[in-house]
Amino acid sequence: MHSGPSNEADEQPTPWWRGAVIYQVYPRSFADANGDGTGDLEGVRSRLPYLAELGVDALWFTPWYRSPQADGGYDVADYRDIDPAFGTLADAERLIADAASLGIRTVVDIVPNHVSADHPWFAEALAAEPGSPARERFWFRDGLGEDGEVAPTAWTSSFSGPTWTRTANPDGTPGQWYLHLFDAAQPDLNWNHPEVVAEHEAVLRFWYDRGAAGVRIDSASMLAKDPELPEVEAHHEPGTHPHLDRDEVHDVYRRWRKIADSYEDPRVLIGEVWLPQIERFVRYLRDDEMHMAFNFDFMTAPWTREAIRSSIAATFAAHESVDAPPTWVLSNHDITRPVTRYGRAETSFDFAAKRFGVPTDLALGTRRARAAALLTAALPGVLYVYQGDELGLPEVEDLPDAARQDPMHRRSGGTDPGRDGCRVPLPWTEDGPSHGFSAHNDSGADPWLPQPPDWGAYAVEAQQGDPDSMLSLYREALRLRRTEPALQGTGFAWRESGPELLAFRRGEDLTCVVNFGDAPAALPEHAAVLISSAAIQGGRLPGEAAAWLRTDPF
């Protein structure tokens, strides 16, 4: 029984991206070459051998553009320049080229829904009169009420709180309001404006011409707005929500796909599409739009056999209808790290439920995260790895409030821990003031977020010689994923298994088995164990563990 798409009979070579391992780099926290406490592009370049040894096919960089960093770089002030904290445009070009020389492609982040309040367009709009052309690139509106003191709508921000901020006129009197679905430092663009459309198409070409293999599109379903700005109701017909997943947003991506396809080596469009309705989600993956989109359903699913199996099956069914590759991802720069999340009583993820003081069993979470790493690496499609997950880093939950920089924390009044806990700079060495994150520790610059006292135990240096470490597990899993014929194609079939086991076959002779129970369970008949997340004894797979088996062909 095949539950996944199949194109193994195609004579054309499979495009690189359909089965890629894509590693997410959060530049601010990856490696610091100049010792100022902030990660930079030269730091990434210095660690390319590590990434090549890990076995990744591409790097996705969260925004590295000039930005005031009000939201981790997702408030872009200049798309054609690198933020000075990270380096220069020449650094980016050198990094793209050096990575390519190692067989690693580069994906850059595009943030089309909004820009920074420091962007020249917004500065021009603030200086202009109401109704002027400069303001038409954004969503400026008069307020409601007797003196315009009421915001134009009661929409709620993705970062909690209001979505409108009132401006001041040159004489100091209250002025118009502007829309921001995220933070006030991120004014939304008006995608009905031809200059907004043209500018983003030019930005795509700018980075494609510099060797970027593709773009990841932030908040991809939010660009189009209803010009009438109606209130959000309890129910909207599909495609008619005032600011989410409107039908006209697809026109943007059809144009972008034509640009991507115009290159001799076609570029790739990757969407961040958070939508509960799978039939709406796959519309973004039609053959003239995006190549793939992130699988948030799987990433946020609870760690139970039923939930994971259901999510995998639904993912295959949805992607098969548009012949797009499924994607598998356990976390990113917005999500509580798996080692922490899977060690809780509630193992799913929901932004609205994030709170301080949630009990976590890190030992349990680590066992489950190791099993999840093998589960996802065995599935057909695209695998994403967020930096540090290959080290088993936990969420840092005890950051001092003064160190937290995420606007989600600030806008929630301090009740939401925010996302800084998964963004703490990586540990490379067991010892040293920054555990090797900063190359020049003598400078005295502390990492931009403080590292925990036990961070050295998770360091690359501590793990690389340990065959039982999380890093060794990832390296071996990605090596097998690259070399095992059974894992090259798209064939997939569920196997019958016990009530606590999830098992599926890849190709003719490889079976992945995951034990979601507490007790060891008998493995199916097999000739060899290729890899396991925990030691197998007497042919039994421990609880909260996974293994890849060599099994007899069909």
C-alpha positions as CSV (number, residue, x, y, z in Angstrom):
1,M,0.0,0.0,0.0
2,H,1.6,3.2,-1.1
3,S,0.7,6.3,0.9
4,G,3.2,8.7,-0.6
5,P,3.6,10.2,-4.1
6,S,5.8,8.4,-6.6
7,N,7.8,9.7,-9.5
8,E,10.5,7.1,-9.5
9,A,9.8,6.0,-13.0
10,D,10.5,9.5,-14.4
11,E,13.5,9.6,-16.7
12,Q,14.4,13.2,-15.9
13,P,16.8,13.6,-13.0
14,T,15.1,14.5,-9.8
15,P,15.5,18.2,-9.0
16,W,17.9,18.7,-6.1
17,W,15.3,20.3,-3.8
18,R,12.8,17.4,-3.9
19,G,14.9,15.4,-1.4
20,A,17.2,18.0,0.1
21,V,18.4,18.4,3.6
22,I,18.1,22.1,4.3
23,Y,19.8,23.5,7.4
24,Q,18.4,26.7,8.9
25,V,21.0,29.3,10.0
26,Y,20.0,32.0,12.4
27,P,23.0,34.2,11.6
28,R,23.0,36.2,14.9
29,S,23.5,33.0,16.9
30,F,25.5,30.6,14.7
31,A,29.2,31.8,14.9
32,D,30.8,35.1,15.6
33,A,34.0,35.8,13.7
34,N,34.8,39.3,14.9
35,G,34.2,38.8,18.6
36,D,31.5,41.4,19.1
37,G,29.1,38.9,20.6
38,T,26.9,38.8,17.5
39,G,27.0,36.0,14.9
40,D,28.1,37.1,11.4
41,L,28.5,35.8,7.9
42,E,32.2,35.3,8.2
43,G,31.5,33.1,11.2
44,V,29.2,31.0,9.1
45,R,31.8,30.8,6.4
46,S,34.4,29.6,8.9
47,R,32.1,26.8,9.9
48,L,31.2,25.6,6.4
49,P,33.4,22.4,6.8
50,Y,31.2,21.5,9.8
51,L,28.1,21.9,7.8
52,A,29.5,19.9,4.9
53,E,30.5,17.1,7.3
54,L,27.0,17.2,8.8
55,G,25.7,16.4,5.3
56,V,23.4,19.2,4.4
57,D,22.4,20.2,0.8
58,A,21.4,23.8,1.4
59,L,21.5,26.6,4.0
60,W,18.4,28.7,4.7
61,F,19.4,32.0,6.2
62,T,16.9,34.0,8.3
63,P,17.1,37.7,7.2
64,W,20.6,39.0,7.0
65,Y,19.6,42.4,5.6
66,R,20.1,45.9,7.1
67,S,17.6,46.1,9.9
68,P,17.1,47.7,13.3
69,Q,16.5,44.1,14.6
70,A,13.1,45.0,16.2
71,D,12.0,41.4,15.2
72,G,15.2,39.4,14.7
73,G,15.7,40.9,11.2
74,Y,12.2,40.4,10.0
75,D,11.9,44.2,9.9
76,V,13.9,44.9,6.8
77,A,15.2,48.4,6.1
78,D,17.2,47.6,2.9
79,Y,17.0,44.3,1.0
80,R,20.1,45.0,-1.1
81,D,22.5,45.4,1.8
82,I,23.7,43.2,4.6
83,D,23.2,44.4,8.2
84,P,26.6,45.7,9.5
85,A,26.3,43.4,12.5
86,F,26.5,40.5,10.1
87,G,29.0,41.8,7.6
88,T,28.8,43.2,4.0
89,L,27.3,42.4,0.7
90,A,30.7,41.1,-0.4
91,D,30.7,38.8,2.6
92,A,27.4,37.4,1.5
93,E,28.6,36.8,-2.0
94,R,31.7,35.1,-0.8
95,L,29.7,32.9,1.6
96,I,27.3,31.9,-1.2
97,A,30.2,31.0,-3.5
98,D,32.2,29.1,-0.8
99,A,29.2,27.1,0.2
100,A,28.5,26.3,-3.4
101,S,32.1,25.0,-3.8
102,L,31.3,22.5,-1.1
103,G,28.0,21.5,-2.8
104,I,25.9,23.5,-0.4
105,R,23.2,25.8,-1.9
106,T,21.9,29.0,-0.3
107,V,18.3,30.0,0.3
108,V,17.6,33.6,1.4
109,D,14.6,34.9,3.4
110,I,12.2,37.3,1.8
111,V,9.7,39.2,4.0
112,P,7.1,40.6,1.6
113,N,4.2,41.4,4.0
114,H,6.0,44.3,5.7
115,V,9.1,46.3,6.0
116,S,10.9,48.1,8.8
117,A,9.7,51.4,10.1
118,D,13.2,52.5,9.2
119,H,12.7,51.7,5.5
120,P,13.0,54.8,3.3
121,W,9.5,54.2,1.9
122,F,8.0,54.4,5.4
123,A,10.1,57.5,6.3
124,E,8.8,59.1,3.1
125,A,5.2,58.1,3.9
126,L,5.4,59.5,7.5
127,A,6.7,62.8,6.1
128,A,4.0,63.0,3.4
129,E,0.4,64.3,3.7
130,P,-2.6,62.0,4.2
131,G,-3.7,60.8,0.8
132,S,-0.3,61.3,-0.8
133,P,1.2,58.7,-3.2
134,A,4.0,57.8,-0.6
135,R,1.3,56.6,1.8
136,E,-0.4,54.5,-0.8
137,R,2.4,51.9,-0.6
138,F,1.2,51.1,3.0
139,W,-2.2,51.0,4.8
140,F,-2.7,54.5,6.2
141,R,-6.3,55.2,7.3
142,D,-8.1,57.9,9.3
143,G,-9.3,56.7,12.7
144,L,-12.9,56.2,13.8
145,G,-14.7,58.1,16.5
146,E,-15.2,61.8,17.0
147,D,-11.6,62.8,16.7
148,G,-10.2,59.7,14.9
149,E,-9.0,58.3,18.2
150,V,-10.3,54.7,17.5
151,A,-8.3,52.4,15.4
152,P,-9.7,51.6,11.9
153,T,-10.3,47.9,12.8
154,A,-10.1,45.7,15.9
155,W,-7.8,43.2,14.2
156,T,-5.4,41.4,16.6
157,S,-1.7,41.2,15.9
158,S,0.1,37.9,15.4
159,F,2.3,39.2,18.2
160,S,-0.8,39.9,20.4
161,G,-2.1,43.4,20.9
162,P,-3.5,45.9,18.3
163,T,-2.6,46.0,14.6
164,W,-2.8,49.8,14.2
165,T,-0.5,52.6,15.5
166,R,-1.4,56.3,15.3
167,T,1.0,58.7,13.7
168,A,1.7,62.3,14.7
169,N,1.3,65.2,12.3
170,P,4.2,67.7,11.9
171,D,2.5,70.1,14.4
172,G,2.3,67.3,17.0
173,T,-1.4,66.7,16.7
174,P,-2.6,63.0,16.3
175,G,-2.6,61.9,12.7
176,Q,-3.6,58.9,10.7
177,W,-3.2,55.3,11.7
178,Y,-1.0,52.6,9.9
179,L,-1.5,48.9,9.8
180,H,1.0,46.3,11.1
181,L,-0.1,42.7,11.4
182,F,3.0,42.1,13.5
183,D,4.9,44.7,15.5
184,A,4.5,48.5,15.2
185,A,8.1,48.6,13.8
186,Q,6.8,46.5,10.9
187,P,4.3,48.4,8.8
188,D,2.4,46.3,6.3
189,L,2.8,46.9,2.6
190,N,-0.1,47.4,0.2
191,W,0.3,44.7,-2.4
192,N,-2.3,46.4,-4.6
193,H,0.4,49.0,-5.4
194,P,2.4,48.4,-8.5
195,E,5.6,49.7,-7.0
196,V,5.4,47.2,-4.1
197,V,5.0,44.4,-6.7
198,A,7.9,45.6,-8.9
199,E,10.3,46.2,-6.0
200,H,10.0,42.6,-4.7
201,E,10.4,41.1,-8.1
202,A,13.6,43.2,-8.5
203,V,14.8,42.0,-5.1
204,L,14.3,38.4,-6.1
205,R,16.4,38.9,-9.2
206,F,19.0,40.8,-7.1
207,W,19.7,37.7,-4.9
208,Y,19.2,35.1,-7.7
209,D,21.8,36.9,-9.7
210,R,24.2,36.6,-6.7
211,G,23.8,32.9,-6.7
212,A,21.0,32.3,-4.2
213,A,19.3,29.0,-5.1
214,G,15.9,30.0,-3.8
215,V,13.9,32.1,-1.3
216,R,11.9,31.3,1.8
217,I,8.8,33.5,1.8
218,D,7.9,34.8,5.2
219,S,4.2,34.9,6.2
220,A,3.3,34.0,2.6
221,S,-0.4,33.9,3.0
222,M,-0.8,37.3,4.5
223,L,0.1,39.8,1.7
224,A,-3.3,40.5,0.2
225,K,-5.8,42.6,2.2
226,D,-9.4,43.5,1.5
227,P,-9.2,47.3,0.7
228,E,-12.4,47.8,2.5
229,L,-10.7,46.6,5.8
230,P,-13.8,44.8,7.2
231,E,-13.7,43.3,10.7
232,V,-12.6,39.7,11.1
233,E,-15.7,37.5,11.7
234,A,-16.1,34.1,13.2
235,H,-16.4,32.6,9.8
236,H,-15.3,33.8,6.3
237,E,-15.8,31.9,3.1
238,P,-12.5,30.5,1.8
239,G,-10.4,33.2,0.2
240,T,-12.4,36.1,1.6
241,H,-10.7,36.7,5.0
242,P,-9.8,40.4,5.4
243,H,-6.0,39.7,5.6
244,L,-5.3,36.0,5.5
245,D,-5.1,33.6,2.5
246,R,-7.1,35.8,0.1
247,D,-7.4,34.3,-3.4
248,E,-5.6,37.2,-5.0
249,V,-2.3,36.4,-3.2
250,H,-1.7,33.6,-5.6
251,D,-1.2,36.1,-8.4
252,V,2.0,37.2,-6.6
253,Y,3.5,33.8,-6.5
254,R,2.6,33.0,-10.1
255,R,4.7,36.0,-11.2
256,W,7.5,35.0,-8.8
257,R,7.5,31.4,-10.2
258,K,8.0,32.8,-13.7
259,I,11.1,34.7,-12.5
260,A,12.4,31.6,-10.7
261,D,11.9,29.5,-13.8
262,S,13.6,32.0,-16.1
263,Y,17.1,31.0,-14.7
264,E,19.2,28.3,-16.4
265,D,19.3,26.6,-13.0
266,P,15.7,27.3,-11.8
267,R,15.4,28.9,-8.4
268,V,13.2,27.5,-5.7
269,L,10.2,29.1,-3.9
270,I,9.6,27.9,-0.3
271,G,6.5,29.2,1.5
272,E,5.8,29.8,5.2
273,V,2.1,29.0,5.0
274,W,0.3,28.6,8.3
275,L,-3.2,27.5,7.4
276,P,-5.5,25.0,9.2
277,Q,-7.3,23.9,6.0
278,I,-5.1,21.6,4.0
279,E,-7.0,22.1,0.9
280,R,-6.2,25.9,1.1
281,F,-2.6,25.1,1.9
282,V,-1.9,23.0,-1.2
283,R,-3.2,25.8,-3.5
284,Y,0.2,27.5,-2.8
285,L,1.9,24.4,-4.2
286,R,0.3,24.2,-7.6
287,D,2.8,23.7,-10.4
288,D,2.9,27.4,-11.3
289,E,3.4,28.7,-7.8
290,M,5.7,27.5,-5.0
291,H,7.9,24.4,-5.0
292,M,7.3,23.5,-1.4
293,A,6.0,24.9,1.9
294,F,6.7,24.2,5.5
295,N,4.8,21.4,7.2
296,F,3.6,23.1,10.4
297,D,1.0,20.4,11.1
298,F,3.7,17.8,11.6
299,M,6.0,20.2,13.5
300,T,3.4,21.1,16.0
301,A,1.8,17.7,16.4
302,P,2.0,16.0,19.8
303,W,4.4,13.1,20.2
304,T,1.9,10.3,20.0
305,R,1.7,7.4,17.6
306,E,-1.8,8.4,16.4
307,A,-1.0,12.1,15.9
308,I,2.2,11.5,14.1
309,R,0.8,8.8,11.8
310,S,-2.2,10.9,11.0
311,S,-0.1,13.9,10.2
312,I,2.2,11.9,7.9
313,A,-0.8,10.4,6.1
314,A,-2.5,13.7,5.7
315,T,0.7,15.3,4.4
316,F,1.2,12.7,1.8
317,A,-2.4,12.9,0.6
318,A,-2.3,16.7,0.3
319,H,1.1,16.8,-1.5
320,E,0.3,14.0,-3.9
321,S,-2.6,16.1,-5.3
322,V,-0.2,18.7,-6.5
323,D,3.0,16.6,-7.0
324,A,4.9,18.7,-4.5
325,P,7.4,17.2,-2.1
326,P,6.3,17.0,1.5
327,T,8.5,18.7,4.0
328,W,9.5,17.5,7.5
329,V,10.7,19.8,10.2
330,L,10.8,19.5,14.0
331,S,11.5,23.1,14.9
332,N,12.7,26.5,13.7
333,H,13.6,29.9,15.2
334,D,10.0,30.4,16.3
335,I,9.3,27.1,18.0
336,T,10.2,25.6,21.4
337,R,13.1,23.2,20.8
338,P,12.1,19.5,20.5
339,V,14.2,18.3,23.4
340,T,12.2,20.6,25.7
341,R,8.8,20.3,23.9
342,Y,8.8,16.5,23.8
343,G,9.7,16.3,27.5
344,R,6.4,17.9,28.6
345,A,3.0,16.5,29.4
346,E,1.7,18.5,26.5
347,T,4.1,17.7,23.6
348,S,2.3,19.7,20.8
349,F,3.0,23.4,20.2
350,D,0.7,26.4,20.2
351,F,1.9,30.0,20.4
352,A,-1.0,30.9,22.5
353,A,-0.1,28.3,25.1
354,K,3.5,29.3,25.7
355,R,4.0,30.2,29.3
356,F,6.8,30.3,31.9
357,G,7.3,27.5,34.4
358,V,6.1,24.5,32.3
359,P,7.7,21.3,33.8
360,T,10.0,19.5,31.5
361,D,11.7,16.1,31.7
362,L,14.8,16.7,29.5
363,A,16.0,13.1,29.6
364,L,12.6,12.0,28.2
365,G,12.5,14.8,25.7
366,T,16.0,13.9,24.5
367,R,15.1,10.3,23.9
368,R,12.0,11.4,21.9
369,A,13.9,14.0,20.0
370,R,16.5,11.4,19.0
371,A,13.7,9.1,17.8
372,A,12.1,12.0,15.9
373,A,15.3,12.8,14.2
374,L,15.4,9.2,12.7
375,L,11.7,9.3,11.9
376,T,11.9,12.5,9.9
377,A,15.1,11.6,8.2
378,A,13.5,8.4,6.9
379,L,10.5,10.0,5.3
380,P,10.5,10.9,1.6
381,G,10.6,14.6,0.8
382,V,12.6,17.5,2.1
383,L,14.1,17.5,5.6
384,Y,14.8,20.8,7.5
385,V,17.1,21.0,10.5
386,Y,17.2,24.1,12.7
387,Q,20.7,25.0,13.9
388,G,21.4,23.4,17.3
389,D,18.8,20.6,17.0
390,E,21.6,18.4,15.8
391,L,23.3,19.1,19.1
392,G,20.2,18.3,21.1
393,L,20.1,21.9,22.5
394,P,17.2,22.5,24.9
395,E,15.1,25.6,25.1
396,V,16.8,28.1,27.4
397,E,13.9,29.1,29.6
398,D,15.6,31.0,32.4
399,L,16.9,34.0,30.4
400,P,16.9,37.2,32.4
401,D,13.9,39.4,31.4
402,A,16.3,42.2,30.7
403,A,18.1,40.0,28.0
404,R,14.9,39.1,26.2
405,Q,14.5,40.9,22.9
406,D,11.6,39.2,21.2
407,P,8.6,41.5,20.7
408,M,6.2,38.6,21.5
409,H,7.5,38.8,25.1
410,R,7.2,42.6,25.3
411,R,3.8,42.8,23.6
412,S,2.3,40.1,25.8
413,G,3.1,42.1,28.9
414,G,5.8,39.6,29.9
415,T,3.4,36.6,30.1
416,D,4.7,34.9,26.9
417,P,8.4,33.8,27.1
418,G,8.9,34.7,23.5
419,R,11.2,33.0,21.1
420,D,14.6,34.0,22.4
421,G,15.0,30.6,24.2
422,C,15.6,28.8,20.9
423,R,17.9,31.5,19.6
424,V,20.7,31.3,22.2
425,P,24.2,31.3,20.5
426,L,25.6,27.9,19.7
427,P,28.3,26.2,21.7
428,W,31.3,25.0,19.7
429,T,33.8,24.3,22.5
430,E,33.4,22.8,25.9
431,D,35.1,25.7,27.6
432,G,35.7,29.4,27.1
433,P,33.7,32.5,27.8
434,S,31.3,31.9,24.9
435,H,32.0,28.2,24.3
436,G,33.7,29.0,21.0
437,F,30.8,31.1,19.6
438,S,33.0,34.2,19.5
439,A,36.3,33.7,17.8
440,H,38.0,36.5,19.9
441,N,37.0,35.8,23.5
442,D,39.7,38.1,24.7
443,S,37.6,41.1,23.5
444,G,35.3,40.6,26.5
445,A,32.1,40.9,24.4
446,D,29.4,38.6,25.8
447,P,27.1,36.7,23.4
448,W,24.0,38.8,22.5
449,L,21.9,36.3,24.5
450,P,23.5,34.7,27.6
451,Q,24.4,31.0,27.3
452,P,23.5,28.6,30.2
453,P,26.3,27.4,32.5
454,D,26.0,23.8,31.2
455,W,26.1,24.9,27.5
456,G,29.6,23.3,27.1
457,A,28.2,19.8,27.5
458,Y,26.3,20.3,24.3
459,A,29.2,21.7,22.3
460,V,30.3,20.3,19.0
461,E,33.7,19.7,20.6
462,A,32.1,17.6,23.3
463,Q,29.9,15.5,20.9
464,Q,32.0,14.9,17.8
465,G,34.1,12.1,19.3
466,D,31.1,10.5,21.0
467,P,29.4,7.8,18.9
468,D,26.3,8.0,21.1
469,S,25.9,11.8,20.9
470,M,23.1,13.6,19.2
471,L,25.5,15.1,16.7
472,S,26.8,11.6,15.8
473,L,23.3,10.4,15.4
474,Y,22.4,13.2,12.9
475,R,25.7,12.8,11.0
476,E,25.1,9.1,10.5
477,A,21.4,9.5,9.7
478,L,22.1,12.1,7.0
479,R,24.9,9.9,5.6
480,L,22.6,7.0,5.3
481,R,19.9,9.2,3.9
482,R,22.3,10.2,1.2
483,T,23.8,6.8,0.4
484,E,21.0,4.3,0.9
485,P,19.2,3.5,-2.4
486,A,16.0,2.8,-0.5
487,L,15.9,6.4,0.8
488,Q,16.5,8.0,-2.6
489,G,13.1,7.7,-4.1
490,T,9.6,8.5,-3.0
491,G,8.2,5.0,-2.4
492,F,6.6,4.6,1.0
493,A,4.4,1.9,2.6
494,W,3.1,1.5,6.1
495,R,3.9,-1.8,7.8
496,E,1.7,-3.6,10.3
497,S,3.1,-3.1,13.9
498,G,2.2,-3.4,17.5
499,P,-0.1,-0.8,19.2
500,E,2.8,1.3,20.4
501,L,4.9,1.0,17.3
502,L,4.9,3.0,14.1
503,A,6.6,1.3,11.2
504,F,7.0,2.0,7.5
505,R,9.0,0.7,4.6
506,R,11.2,2.7,2.3
507,G,12.3,1.2,-1.0
508,E,12.6,-2.5,-1.2
509,D,14.6,-3.3,1.9
510,L,14.6,-0.6,4.6
511,T,12.1,-0.3,7.4
512,C,11.9,2.5,10.0
513,V,10.4,1.5,13.3
514,V,9.5,4.0,16.1
515,N,8.5,2.9,19.6
516,F,6.2,5.5,21.2
517,G,5.6,3.3,24.3
518,D,7.6,3.2,27.5
519,A,8.5,-0.5,27.4
520,P,10.9,-2.2,25.0
521,A,9.2,-3.9,22.0
522,A,10.2,-6.7,19.7
523,L,11.5,-5.5,16.4
524,P,10.2,-7.1,13.1
525,E,12.3,-9.7,11.5
526,H,15.5,-8.1,10.0
527,A,18.9,-8.8,8.7
528,A,20.7,-5.8,10.3
529,V,20.2,-2.6,12.3
530,L,21.5,0.3,10.2
531,I,21.0,2.9,12.9
532,S,19.1,3.3,16.1
533,S,18.4,6.2,18.5
534,A,19.0,3.9,21.5
535,A,20.9,0.7,22.1
536,I,19.0,-2.4,21.0
537,Q,19.2,-5.4,23.3
538,G,17.9,-8.9,22.5
539,G,16.1,-7.7,19.4
540,R,14.0,-5.3,21.3
541,L,13.7,-1.6,20.7
542,P,13.6,0.5,23.9
543,G,10.7,2.8,24.6
544,E,10.8,6.3,23.0
545,A,13.3,5.1,20.4
546,A,13.6,4.5,16.7
547,A,15.6,2.3,14.4
548,W,16.3,1.7,10.7
549,L,16.4,-1.9,9.7
550,R,17.6,-3.9,6.7
551,T,14.7,-6.1,5.9
552,D,13.9,-8.6,3.2
553,P,12.6,-7.2,-0.1
554,F,8.9,-7.3,-0.8
